[in-house]
């Protein structure tokens, strides 16, 4: 898949995920937040919990289920980006959680406390 098409698919998946999360009562704080060379797809509030969410979208399973794409290296990058965000915003007193939302052939799966 060419980079432009991959980017469009990713943005479309993030739109779907954001709409889904808002319907579940989450408040979207940031989308596609870049911190240095790192990126966080969605940052949300779920009650008293600050949630960092990785979104993966695929039209098929040629490369496996999208959840399997969030490997240890990606998780480490997300943890570093979240730490940078927490320090930058001087956030205190909130629980922190990492979720994943996958969209595979239009089907949404939400993995709460994924890693």
N, C-alpha and C positions, 0 to 999 in steps of 0.2 A: 504494500500500500504506500502511495506517495505521501510525503510529509504533510502537504496541505490537506489531503483527504483524512489522514490520521488525526490531524489537529481538529478538523471539523467534526469528526466522529467523537473525539474526546470532549469537545465543547458541548456537543449535543447531549452526550451522556451526563455531563455535569448539570445541564439544564434539567434533565429528567430527574436526576438525583436530588437537586435542590427543591424542585416542585414536590417530590415525594416526601422529603424531610419536612418541609413546611406543612404539608397536610398532616404529618405525624406530630406537629406541635413544636418542632425545632425552630429556632430563630437563626437565620443565616447572618453571620457577622462579616465574613470575608469570602471571596471567591478568587481562586487562582492567585493567592498571595505569594509574592516572590520575596524571599529573604536571602540576600547575597545570591548564591548560585542554586539555592534550594527553592522548592515550590510546595505549597499546600493547596490541594484542590478546593476544599471547603473547611471553614472554621465555623462552628455552630455552638449555640447554647441549647442544652437540653435540661431545663430546670436549672439546678445549681451546678451543672457539669459543663465544662468546656470540652467540646468534641472536635478533634482533628480527623477529617475524613478523606480517605483516598478513594477516588472513583475510577473504575476500569470498565471500559465499554468494548464489546465485540459483537460482530454480526454472525459469528460462528465459532466453533471450537477447534479450528484448524491448529491453533497454537495452545490448546488447553483451555480450561475454564479461566476467566479473567482473574479470579481470586488468587490463582497460583502465580500470577505475574508480580504479586507483592511479596517479593523475596526478602531475605534478611537484609540485603544491601539497601533496598528501597525502604524497609522499615527503619533502619538506622538513620537514613536521610530524613525521614519524616520526624523521628524523635529529635534530631538535631534542630530541624526547622521549628518544631513546636517549642523547644527550649529557648530558641532565639526570640520567638514571638512572645513567650511568657515573660522573658527578661525585658524586652523592649517595651511591653505594655505594663510592666510592673504588676502583673496579675498575682493576686494572693487570695486564699480562702475558697478556691473553687476546686472541685474534683476535676481530674483530667482523664480523658478517654480517647482511644484511637479506634475508629470504626472504618469499615470498608463498605462501599456500595458498588455492586457490579450490575451491569446491564448486559445481558446476553440474549440476543434476538428479541429485544424488547421486554424481557422478563427482568424485574428488579429483585435483587437480593440485598438485604441489609445485614451485615455482620457486625453486631454490637460488641465492643471490646475485643476487636479482632486480633490485636497484637499489642 
